[in-house]
Amino acid sequence: MKNTKPFAGADKNIIRKEKSSTNILYPLIFSVFAVYLTMGISLGVLPGFIKNNLQFGNLAIGITIGLQSLAALLTRAYAGKITDTLGAKVSNHRGIFLIFIAGLVYIFAAFSDGFPILALSLLIISRIIHGIGESMLVTGALTWGIGLLGAKNSGKVMTWNGIAMYAGIALGVPLSILLQGESGIKFPFILIVLLSIVSWLLTAKLAVLPVDATHVRIPFYKVIGKVMNQGLALAFSSMGFACIASFIALLFADKNWSGASLGFLCFGGFYIATRLFFASYPDKFGGYKVALVSFIVEIIGQLCIGFSTSGWMAIVGCALTGIGFSLVFPALGVLAIKKVQPHMRGTALGAYSAFFDLSLGVAGPVAGLIAGWLNYQSIYIFGAISGLTAILILFKEKNSRT
């Protein structure tokens, strides 16, 4: 009995340390959430603003929306370099500053709606700045969080960052639609500026991580080939999410259905719930099985939207897409990191994540072309075909290993 008290005390100390380490993560997660609210807000108002106020077509909408992800893709390596050489906090706060600037440019575009070419040009500039800011913020946030909590908590950091990201987008879209209806197009853009300030304040007092000057970064191109199959499967499976993000509001408006905001809320809500309750499944059952089931559920969701005869059927499709898409990234990520040595995992995940950026950058313009040639529901048939392509890539990967 004498030996039980020290162990009990030690257990309490461990619990206190775990709680303390978790508390450190909260400001960073809420900071990421605030920034991804700005992304959701822009996704919610830009398609209607470009189509109705500026009188441009679906291709212009797709290109403008997709530019943010394309800018994030092209600056992913640069963001990693800044994070490694100048520190995670510097990268994170530079990203927030760029999003602040993007918000100001959005506001200028809103005041320039009487000059459509000028307004669209300003929106294009703002989307590029927004994408670069996102790339630097996320790279800095992930590295910062893992550095503060330790490598043993890297899974926790990535999981909660993912939840913050998609929760921000899912809530930002309906919030922007509500605000636009109450106060006009300018207030949602003003809110982007305010949220960037909140994001900076949340992390201003977090500890600065030391920079390892001897650290040698491995270029992306050396590991892209190793994670190519997982990356391509991720890219094709992400098309469904991109289609919902870019055009679900216009589909509902075209069909005179109510509930576009509810559709996006269901996508985000079921995405988050699936992550919370089934996050251990890729490790427990293997990335291949979880990815395959996820693709199938996502395809069913896309087909529900593509063949929907009512708003409720489309909303169910959004929910199923959220469930299916939720575990795709960690499931394929588990397969990707097995392709490289432990010391190359960070670079592998960076290269793997770039395929997601590529998907969002390409999906918008392609979906815009499809909507122009056919109709908005055809976009989601394209999303289902993309999911089927992801399954074929996964089968190819499986066969190459057997």
C-alpha positions as CSV (number, residue, x, y, z in Angstrom):
1,M,0.0,0.0,0.0
2,K,2.9,2.4,0.6
3,N,3.9,2.3,-3.0
4,T,0.4,3.2,-4.4
5,K,0.4,6.8,-3.3
6,P,3.4,7.9,-5.3
7,F,2.1,6.2,-8.4
8,A,-1.4,7.8,-7.8
9,G,0.3,11.2,-7.5
10,A,2.3,10.5,-10.6
11,D,-0.8,9.6,-12.6
12,K,-2.4,12.9,-11.5
13,N,0.6,14.8,-12.6
14,I,0.5,13.1,-16.0
15,I,-3.2,14.0,-16.4
16,R,-2.5,17.6,-15.4
17,K,0.3,17.7,-18.0
18,E,-1.9,16.3,-20.7
19,K,-4.6,18.8,-19.9
20,S,-2.0,21.6,-19.9
21,S,-0.6,20.6,-23.2
22,T,-4.1,20.4,-24.7
23,N,-4.9,23.9,-23.4
24,I,-1.9,25.2,-25.3
25,L,-3.4,24.0,-28.6
26,Y,-6.7,25.8,-28.1
27,P,-5.6,29.3,-29.2
28,L,-4.0,27.9,-32.3
29,I,-7.0,25.9,-33.2
30,F,-9.4,28.8,-32.7
31,S,-7.0,31.0,-34.8
32,V,-7.2,28.5,-37.7
33,F,-11.0,28.3,-37.3
34,A,-11.2,32.1,-37.6
35,V,-9.2,32.1,-40.8
36,Y,-11.2,29.3,-42.3
37,L,-14.3,31.2,-41.5
38,T,-13.0,33.8,-43.9
39,M,-12.6,31.1,-46.5
40,G,-16.2,30.0,-46.0
41,I,-17.4,33.6,-46.1
42,S,-15.7,34.2,-49.4
43,L,-17.1,30.9,-50.9
44,G,-20.6,31.9,-49.7
45,V,-20.8,35.3,-51.3
46,L,-18.4,35.3,-54.3
47,P,-20.4,33.0,-56.8
48,G,-23.6,35.2,-56.4
49,F,-21.6,38.4,-56.5
50,I,-19.8,37.5,-59.7
51,K,-22.9,36.2,-61.4
52,N,-25.5,38.6,-60.3
53,N,-23.7,41.9,-59.5
54,L,-20.8,41.7,-62.0
55,Q,-22.7,39.7,-64.7
56,F,-20.0,37.2,-65.4
57,G,-20.5,33.5,-66.3
58,N,-19.8,30.2,-64.6
59,L,-16.3,29.9,-66.0
60,A,-15.3,33.2,-64.3
61,I,-16.8,31.9,-61.1
62,G,-14.9,28.7,-61.2
63,I,-11.6,30.3,-62.1
64,T,-12.0,33.0,-59.4
65,I,-12.9,30.4,-56.7
66,G,-10.2,28.0,-57.8
67,L,-7.4,30.6,-57.8
68,Q,-7.1,30.5,-54.0
69,S,-6.3,26.8,-53.9
70,L,-4.0,27.1,-56.9
71,A,-2.1,29.9,-55.1
72,A,-1.9,27.7,-52.0
73,L,-0.5,24.8,-54.1
74,L,2.2,26.9,-55.8
75,T,3.4,28.4,-52.5
76,R,3.3,25.2,-50.4
77,A,7.1,24.7,-50.7
78,Y,7.8,28.4,-50.0
79,A,5.7,28.3,-46.9
80,G,7.6,25.2,-45.7
81,K,10.9,27.0,-46.3
82,I,9.8,30.1,-44.3
83,T,8.5,27.9,-41.5
84,D,11.8,25.9,-41.3
85,T,14.2,28.9,-41.6
86,L,12.4,31.7,-39.9
87,G,10.0,29.8,-37.5
88,A,6.5,28.6,-37.4
89,K,5.2,31.8,-35.7
90,V,6.6,34.0,-38.4
91,S,5.1,31.9,-41.1
92,N,1.7,31.7,-39.3
93,H,1.5,35.5,-38.7
94,R,2.6,36.4,-42.2
95,G,-0.2,34.2,-43.5
96,I,-2.7,36.0,-41.2
97,F,-1.4,39.4,-42.4
98,L,-1.9,38.4,-46.1
99,I,-5.5,37.3,-45.3
100,F,-6.0,40.8,-43.7
101,I,-4.8,42.3,-47.0
102,A,-7.0,40.0,-49.0
103,G,-10.0,41.2,-46.9
104,L,-9.2,44.8,-47.8
105,V,-9.0,44.0,-51.5
106,Y,-12.3,42.2,-51.3
107,I,-13.8,45.4,-49.8
108,F,-12.4,47.5,-52.7
109,A,-13.9,45.0,-55.2
110,A,-17.3,45.3,-53.5
111,F,-17.2,49.1,-53.8
112,S,-16.1,48.7,-57.5
113,D,-19.2,46.7,-58.6
114,G,-20.1,49.5,-61.0
115,F,-17.0,48.7,-63.0
116,P,-17.2,44.9,-63.5
117,I,-13.8,44.3,-65.1
118,L,-12.1,46.2,-62.3
119,A,-14.1,44.5,-59.6
120,L,-13.3,41.0,-61.1
121,S,-9.6,41.9,-61.4
122,L,-9.6,42.9,-57.7
123,L,-11.3,39.6,-56.7
124,I,-8.7,37.6,-58.6
125,I,-5.9,39.5,-56.8
126,S,-7.6,39.0,-53.5
127,R,-8.1,35.2,-54.1
128,I,-4.4,34.8,-54.9
129,I,-3.4,36.7,-51.7
130,H,-5.9,34.7,-49.7
131,G,-4.4,31.4,-51.0
132,I,-0.9,32.4,-50.2
133,G,-1.9,33.5,-46.8
134,E,-3.8,30.2,-46.2
135,S,-0.7,28.2,-47.3
136,M,1.6,30.0,-44.9
137,L,-0.9,30.0,-42.0
138,V,-1.6,26.3,-42.1
139,T,2.0,25.2,-42.6
140,G,3.0,27.4,-39.6
141,A,0.0,26.3,-37.5
142,L,0.7,22.6,-37.9
143,T,4.5,23.0,-37.3
144,W,3.8,25.3,-34.4
145,G,1.3,23.0,-32.8
146,I,3.5,19.9,-33.1
147,G,6.4,21.8,-31.7
148,L,4.5,23.1,-28.7
149,L,2.9,19.7,-27.9
150,G,5.7,17.4,-29.0
151,A,5.8,14.8,-31.8
152,K,3.9,12.3,-29.8
153,N,0.8,14.5,-30.2
154,S,1.2,15.2,-33.9
155,G,-1.9,13.2,-34.6
156,K,-4.0,15.3,-32.2
157,V,-2.6,18.5,-33.8
158,M,-3.5,17.4,-37.3
159,T,-6.9,16.1,-36.3
160,W,-8.0,19.3,-34.6
161,N,-6.6,21.5,-37.3
162,G,-8.7,19.6,-39.8
163,I,-11.8,20.0,-37.7
164,A,-11.1,23.7,-37.3
165,M,-10.6,24.1,-41.1
166,Y,-13.8,22.4,-42.2
167,A,-15.9,23.7,-39.4
168,G,-14.8,27.2,-40.4
169,I,-15.7,26.7,-44.0
170,A,-19.0,24.9,-43.2
171,L,-20.1,27.7,-40.9
172,G,-18.7,30.5,-42.9
173,V,-20.8,29.8,-46.0
174,P,-24.3,30.1,-44.4
175,L,-23.0,33.0,-42.2
176,S,-22.0,34.9,-45.2
177,I,-25.3,34.2,-47.0
178,L,-27.2,35.5,-43.9
179,L,-25.0,38.6,-43.5
180,Q,-25.3,39.4,-47.2
181,G,-29.1,39.2,-47.0
182,E,-29.2,41.5,-44.0
183,S,-26.5,44.0,-44.7
184,G,-25.4,43.6,-48.3
185,I,-22.2,42.3,-49.9
186,K,-19.7,44.6,-48.1
187,F,-20.2,43.4,-44.6
188,P,-19.1,39.8,-45.2
189,F,-15.9,41.2,-46.6
190,I,-15.4,43.5,-43.7
191,L,-15.8,40.5,-41.4
192,I,-12.9,38.8,-43.2
193,V,-10.7,41.7,-42.1
194,L,-12.0,41.5,-38.5
195,L,-11.5,37.7,-38.3
196,S,-7.9,38.0,-39.4
197,I,-7.3,40.4,-36.6
198,V,-8.9,38.0,-34.1
199,S,-6.8,35.2,-35.5
200,W,-3.6,37.1,-34.9
201,L,-4.6,38.1,-31.3
202,L,-5.4,34.5,-30.4
203,T,-1.8,33.4,-31.1
204,A,0.1,36.6,-30.3
205,K,1.3,35.4,-26.9
206,L,2.1,31.8,-27.8
207,A,5.7,30.7,-27.3
208,V,8.1,31.1,-30.2
209,L,9.8,27.8,-31.2
210,P,13.5,27.7,-31.7
211,V,14.7,27.3,-35.3
212,D,17.1,24.5,-36.1
213,A,19.7,26.1,-38.4
214,T,21.2,22.6,-39.2
215,H,17.9,21.2,-40.5
216,V,18.1,20.2,-44.1
217,R,14.9,20.3,-46.0
218,I,14.2,17.6,-48.5
219,P,12.7,19.0,-51.8
220,F,9.2,18.1,-52.7
221,Y,10.1,16.5,-56.0
222,K,12.1,13.7,-54.4
223,V,9.1,12.3,-52.6
224,I,6.2,13.2,-54.9
225,G,6.8,10.1,-57.0
226,K,6.5,7.9,-53.9
227,V,3.2,9.3,-52.8
228,M,1.8,9.9,-56.4
229,N,-1.0,7.3,-56.2
230,Q,-2.2,8.4,-52.8
231,G,-2.0,12.0,-53.9
232,L,-3.9,11.5,-57.1
233,A,-6.6,9.5,-55.3
234,L,-6.9,12.3,-52.8
235,A,-7.1,14.9,-55.7
236,F,-10.0,13.1,-57.5
237,S,-11.9,12.4,-54.3
238,S,-11.6,16.1,-53.3
239,M,-13.6,17.1,-56.5
240,G,-16.9,16.4,-54.8
241,F,-16.1,18.8,-51.9
242,A,-14.9,21.4,-54.4
243,C,-18.1,21.1,-56.4
244,I,-20.3,21.6,-53.3
245,A,-18.1,24.5,-52.1
246,S,-18.3,26.4,-55.5
247,F,-21.7,25.7,-56.9
248,I,-24.2,24.3,-54.4
249,A,-25.7,27.7,-53.7
250,L,-26.2,28.3,-57.4
251,L,-27.8,24.9,-57.9
252,F,-30.4,25.6,-55.2
253,A,-31.0,29.1,-56.6
254,D,-31.4,27.7,-60.2
255,K,-33.9,25.1,-58.9
256,N,-35.7,27.6,-56.7
257,W,-35.0,25.3,-53.7
258,S,-34.5,26.7,-50.2
259,G,-31.9,25.3,-47.8
260,A,-28.6,25.9,-49.6
261,S,-27.0,26.9,-46.3
262,L,-28.4,23.8,-44.6
263,G,-26.8,21.7,-47.3
264,F,-23.3,23.1,-46.6
265,L,-24.0,22.9,-42.8
266,C,-24.9,19.2,-43.2
267,F,-21.7,18.6,-45.2
268,G,-19.5,20.2,-42.6
269,G,-21.4,18.8,-39.6
270,F,-21.3,15.2,-40.8
271,Y,-17.7,15.7,-41.9
272,I,-16.7,16.8,-38.3
273,A,-18.9,14.1,-36.6
274,T,-17.3,11.4,-38.7
275,R,-13.8,12.7,-37.8
276,L,-14.6,12.8,-34.1
277,F,-16.2,9.3,-33.9
278,F,-14.2,7.3,-36.4
279,A,-10.7,9.0,-36.4
280,S,-9.0,5.8,-35.2
281,Y,-10.4,3.7,-38.1
282,P,-7.5,4.3,-40.6
283,D,-5.0,3.0,-37.9
284,K,-7.4,0.3,-36.7
285,F,-8.6,-1.2,-40.1
286,G,-6.0,0.1,-42.5
287,G,-5.9,3.0,-44.8
288,Y,-6.9,1.0,-47.9
289,K,-10.2,-0.3,-46.5
290,V,-11.2,3.0,-44.9
291,A,-10.4,4.9,-48.1
292,L,-12.4,2.4,-50.3
293,V,-15.5,2.7,-48.1
294,S,-15.1,6.5,-47.9
295,F,-15.0,6.8,-51.7
296,I,-18.2,4.7,-52.1
297,V,-20.1,6.8,-49.6
298,E,-18.9,10.0,-51.3
299,I,-19.9,8.8,-54.7
300,I,-23.4,7.9,-53.5
301,G,-23.7,11.4,-52.0
302,Q,-22.6,13.1,-55.3
303,L,-25.1,11.0,-57.2
304,C,-27.9,12.0,-54.8
305,I,-27.2,15.7,-55.6
306,G,-26.7,15.0,-59.3
307,F,-30.1,13.2,-59.6
308,S,-31.9,15.1,-56.9
309,T,-35.5,16.1,-57.5
310,S,-35.9,18.2,-54.4
311,G,-33.8,20.3,-52.1
312,W,-33.9,17.7,-49.3
313,M,-32.5,15.0,-51.6
314,A,-29.6,17.4,-52.4
315,I,-29.1,18.1,-48.7
316,V,-28.9,14.4,-48.0
317,G,-26.3,14.2,-50.8
318,C,-24.3,16.9,-49.1
319,A,-24.4,15.0,-45.8
320,L,-23.3,11.7,-47.4
321,T,-20.4,13.6,-49.2
322,G,-19.3,15.0,-45.9
323,I,-19.3,11.5,-44.3
324,G,-17.4,10.0,-47.2
325,F,-14.9,12.7,-47.6
326,S,-14.1,13.0,-43.9
327,L,-11.6,10.1,-43.5
328,V,-10.1,10.2,-47.0
329,F,-7.2,12.5,-46.1
330,P,-6.0,10.5,-43.0
331,A,-6.7,7.1,-44.7
332,L,-4.7,7.8,-47.7
333,G,-2.1,9.7,-45.5
334,V,-1.5,6.5,-43.6
335,L,-0.7,4.7,-46.9
336,A,1.5,7.7,-48.1
337,I,3.8,7.9,-45.0
338,K,4.5,4.1,-45.3
339,K,6.2,4.9,-48.6
340,V,9.0,6.9,-47.0
341,Q,11.5,6.7,-44.1
342,P,10.4,8.2,-40.8
343,H,12.7,11.3,-41.2
344,M,10.9,12.1,-44.5
345,R,7.3,12.0,-43.2
346,G,6.9,15.7,-43.0
347,T,8.0,16.2,-46.6
348,A,5.8,13.3,-47.7
349,L,2.8,14.8,-46.0
350,G,3.6,18.2,-47.5
351,A,3.8,16.7,-51.0
352,Y,0.7,14.6,-50.4
353,S,-1.3,17.7,-49.2
354,A,-0.3,19.6,-52.4
355,F,-2.5,17.2,-54.4
356,F,-5.5,18.5,-52.4
357,D,-4.6,22.1,-53.3
358,L,-4.3,21.0,-56.9
359,S,-7.7,19.4,-56.9
360,L,-9.4,22.5,-55.5
361,G,-7.6,24.7,-58.0
362,V,-8.6,22.6,-61.0
363,A,-12.1,21.6,-59.9
364,G,-13.6,25.1,-59.9
365,P,-12.9,26.0,-63.6
366,V,-13.8,22.5,-64.8
367,A,-17.1,22.5,-62.9
368,G,-17.8,26.0,-64.3
369,L,-17.3,24.7,-67.8
370,I,-19.6,21.7,-67.1
371,A,-22.3,24.0,-65.7
372,G,-22.0,26.2,-68.8
373,W,-22.3,23.3,-71.2
374,L,-24.9,21.3,-69.4
375,N,-26.4,22.3,-66.0
376,Y,-25.5,22.6,-62.4
377,Q,-26.5,19.0,-61.5
378,S,-24.1,17.7,-64.1
379,I,-21.3,19.0,-61.9
380,Y,-22.1,16.4,-59.3
381,I,-22.2,13.6,-61.9
382,F,-18.6,14.8,-62.6
383,G,-17.9,14.6,-58.9
384,A,-19.2,11.0,-58.8
385,I,-17.0,10.0,-61.8
386,S,-14.0,11.6,-60.1
387,G,-14.7,9.5,-57.0
388,L,-14.8,6.4,-59.2
389,T,-11.5,7.4,-60.7
390,A,-10.1,7.6,-57.1
391,I,-11.3,4.0,-56.5
392,L,-9.5,2.8,-59.7
393,I,-6.3,4.5,-58.6
394,L,-6.6,2.8,-55.2
395,F,-7.1,-0.6,-56.9
396,K,-4.0,0.1,-59.0
397,E,-2.0,0.9,-55.9
398,K,-3.2,-2.3,-54.2
399,N,-2.3,-4.5,-57.2
400,S,1.1,-2.9,-57.5
401,R,1.9,-3.9,-53.9
402,T,0.7,-7.5,-54.3
